[in-house]
Amino acid sequence: MQDFVIDEEKGIGYFKSLRDSFNTSNLVTYDNAIWGNMNLSFAKDNNEYDLILKKDANVRNLLGIDRSLSLTCPLGNTFLEVNNRILKVLFSRRDNDMSIPIRAHAIIVSESLDMNIGMVVAPRDCAIVVLKSKNTNVSVVMHLGSPQILQEFHKHVMLYTSSFLKRNDLSDYVVYIYPHITQKNYKLSKEKIRLLNGRFDEYLDKERAFNFIGVFTDYISRNYGIANIINSGIDNYESAKNGNMYSYTYAKEVGEQDSSVIGCHNVAIKI
């Protein structure tokens, strides 16, 4: 049975077991005819800017949250531990703003939160990865693409998580992987492969196509005993061709001829 469900009426996708088994509402703004670009940085004018703000409010309503943290991704291995004390500091700084920007590649939620909030990310080809366990309140939301894998950022996040939990066996965790570009549509340059000097060769095919998610799933299985990995099964590059979600790679290929492919979808998770 497919766990990632498309609600055609609302134009969203979501993981059913994440919602039902972990009481964690979640969604992807899937259908561009309904949602379109969800990133203010790509707004073409003030009208679209205001429209995105209204759609942000719709996302919050669908998730059942009051406020959201917006994850933006700088270079480097950066992540934030989120607890009630941190949230109070964040929201006191931007008390009138419904969305607080966090510059990090991941958050580790380290306790049961008092505030009714969610995490919103605007990926283009990268995966959003969620780690949940029924045995602990500690959960992880991670922005994970090829650049983060090549920097081995996933290792830093997993090490921090296991250190916080004081255990290496994380086999009780379930991992959810949201739509992302798959190996057949993502190639590394010859120069980048040369600089890697043999690292990740087993995840590259003869056409230089890179299975970056495979690096992550193999790593967490081998080092932390995580076997329950649920993938959406959706390639956002292929979906972008059909007017669903966005892809940076696809936009680079056709963007000059079709400006409608330039933008971002949202992945939103109640935390």
N, C-alpha and C positions, 0 to 999 in steps of 0.2 A: 504493500500500500504506500502510495506517494505521500510523504509527510508535508512537503511544501505545497500549499494549496493556493490557487488563484481564485480570488473573488471577483468575477467579471463585473458585477454591478458596481462595486466600489473601486475597481481598478487597482486592487492591491494584491500582493502575495504575502503569505505568512507561513511560519512553521506551526502546524497544528499541535504537535506534542509539546513544543515549548510553551504554547499558550495553555494547553489543558493540563499537562503533567506538572509544570513548574509555575503555573499561574502567572505567566509572563507574557503580556500582550506584546505583539511585535508586528511589523509590517514593512513591506517594500512598496514604494509608489511605482507600480508596475506599468500601467497603461498610460502612455503619454497623451492620449486623446482626452483623458480625464485630468491628469496631473501635470504633464509637461515638465519643463525645467524647474527644479526645486532648489537651485543654488542662486543666491542673490548676486554672486559675482558675475553670473552670465546673463543677468537681466538686461534686456535691450533698451529699456527706457523706464521712466518712473512708474508708468502704469503696470508693467510687468513686475517691477519691484514690489509694488503694493499688493499685486495679486499673489506673489509668492508668500508674503506675510500672512495673507488670508488662508492660503493652503497650509502653511505651517500650523495655523490654529486648527484646521481640519485634522491634521495628523495628530495633534494633541488630543482632540476630542475622540478620535478613533482608538487611541491608546488608552484613554481614560486617565490622562495625566494633567497636572496643572502647569508644570514648567518643564523645560528641557535643557539638557546640556548638549552643546553642539561641538562635536569632535572635529578639529581641523588638524592636518598632519604636516608638521615641519620635517626637515631632514634630521636624522639622528635618532638614537634610541631613547625615546621619551615616553613615559607613562605616568599616570597619576593614581594614587590610592585615594579612593573616595569613601569618606565616612561622614557622619552627621556634623562633626566639627568643621570639616572642610567645606561642606555645603553651606553652612551658615555664613562662613567667611565669603564664599563666592557670591551668594545671593544678596548679602548686605552691600556688596560693592555695586551691584547692578539691580537694585531693588525694583525698578520700573520695567526691566527688560524680561520678556518671557523666555528668552533663549540665551544661555550663558556660553560663550565660546571657550573651549579648552584646547590648547595647542599641545596635542599628544597623539601618539599612535595607539594608545590603549588606556583603558581605565580598569582598575581592580577594585571592585566594590567589596569592602572589607567587613561590613556589618549590615544588619537590617536597618534600612533607612526610614527616618521619620517622615521625610518629605515625599510627596507624590510626584515623582519626576521620571523622565525618560532620557535616553541617549539618542541623539539624531546624528547620522553621518551621511555625507554626500559623496559616495564613491563613484568612479567612472569605469574602472576595470578591476579594481582591487576587490578582494573579498572582505566582508565583515564577518568576524568569527565570534561566537558567543560560547562560553564555557559555563555550564550549570551543574550543580549537584544537589541532591535532596538531603545530603548529610551535613551541609554547611551553608551559611549565608554568603560565603565568599564566592563571587562570580567575576567573570572577566568579559569585557567587550574589546575586541581588537580589530584594528584596521590593518589588513595584511595583503600586500601585493608583492610583486617581484622585487621592488627596491628594498622592502623591509626584509624579505627572505635573504637577499644577497648580503644585507648587513647583519644577518642572523639575529634580527630583533626578536623573533619568536622565542629564541633561546633565553633572552633576558627576561621576557615576560613570564615564561614558564618557570624559570628559576626563582623569580621573585614570588610567584604564586605558591610554589612548593615550600619555599622558605617561610613564608607567612603562615602557611598551614602546618609547618614543621613535619612534613612527610613527603616522600618521593612517590608514593603510590597514589596516583590520582585516578585510579580505575573507576571510581564512583562518578566521575564527571561525564557528562554528555556534551559533545561538541557539535554546534550548528554552524554550517558554512553557507552564507548567503550567495546569491548569484554573482558570478565573477567571470572574467575571461578565461577560457580553458586553453590547454596546451596547443591545440591545433591552430588557434588564432593569435598566439602570442610568441614572438620570436625575439631572441637576444641578438644584438649586433655581433659581428665577428670580432670587433675590438673588445667588447665587454667579455666575450667568451675567452679571448686571449688573456685578459687581465685576471680572470678567475683561475687560470692555471690548473685546470683539471677538477676544481671543485664543482660539484653538482653535475658532473658529466652523465651520471646515470639518470638524470632527470631531463636531459636534452636529447632530442632525436636528431637524425642526420640533417634535417632542415633547420636546425637551431631553435626549434619550438621548445619552450621551457614549461615544465610542469611544476610551477612554484608551489601549488597547493599540496602536491605529492610530497614535497620536501617537508612541509609542516606536519602532515598527517603521519608520515613515517616516523618523524622525530618524536611526536607525542606518544605514539604507540610503543616505540622502542624504549623510550626513556622514562615514561610515566604510566605505562600500562593502560592508556586510554584506547578502548576498542570501539566504543559507541560513538561513531562519527556520522552525522547526518548531513548530507550535502543536498542543496536545493535541486541539483540536476539541471540548472539553467545557466547557459552561457550568455552573458549580457551583450556580447558582441553580436551573436546571432539574433538575439531579441531586438537589438537596436535596429537591425535591418527591417524589422517588421513593426517599428513604431512603439516598441516597449522598452523602457529604461534608456540608458545612455552608455556609450562606450567611447573612451578617449581614442582608442586605436581606430575604431570605425570612423569617428569624426575626423581624424587626421587624413583618412583615405578619401572621404567624400565631402568634408566640411565646406570647402570653397564652393562646391556646386550646390550644397544643400545646408543652409545655416540652421535648419530645424533640428539637425542631429547634434548640435552643440549645446550641452547643458549637463545636468546631473540629476539622477534620481535620489531618493532618500531611503535609507534603512533606519528604522526607528524601533527602539526596544525599551520597554519599561524596566527600570532597574531598582 
